[in-house]
Amino acid sequence: MPWKYSGRIIRVGKAWIDNNGTQYPAVWTNLSADEKAAIGLTWEDLPASEAYVDNRFYSGRQADGTLIPKSLTDTLWVDEEGNALNDPMTGQQGKTIGLKNAAIASAKKEAAEKLAPYDWYVTRKSEKSTAIPSTVSTYRDAVRTACAAIETSITNAADFAAFMALYDTPVDSDGKATGTAPINDWPDAI
């Protein structure tokens, strides 16, 4: 929800004036928590029914405000009686891709994008027998190994919470990142 001052919503990135006529610039969010409290700014969380929905994992909220998780596995299309519904594009029973298969496809795509700039070395070796530099071979192997590890982590996620944890960046006690989220654990580019 928004920041509030004397019942008024104070918008982030906008200058504002308090009840005493003191003007605060658009960068007022740079104030510390203590400074914000001292001038009377308070944060008010949204009611659960209006809170942010992370659409990577949830498809929305039910009427009571509870989140609707997306399926981890592929879901076949069926009508109210349980009969198969065909995809008009393929003529086959349609399906909604689950979170796991979507994440695996995304990892494979990212791996392909990381490998593509170095594909010409492989072509040159095939056509001209010119050696591929060891740094390029090592990097390409590391990308394939990372992709396999990411896919394994996705496949082995036992439940929804374990799957979501793959997207969590590890942090220290001060909240500073100490590594990379498992889903994004790729080797550094060369």
Secondary structure, 3 states (H helix, E strand, C coil): CCEEECCEEECCCCCEECCCCCEECCCHHHCCHHHHHHCCCEECCCCHHHCCCCCCCEEEECCCCCEEECCCCCEECECCCCCECECCCCCCECEECCHHHHHHHHHHHHHHHHHHHHHHHHHHHHHHCCCCCHHHHHHHHHHHHHHHHHHHHHHHCCCHHHHHHCCCCCECCCCCECCCCHHHCCCCCC
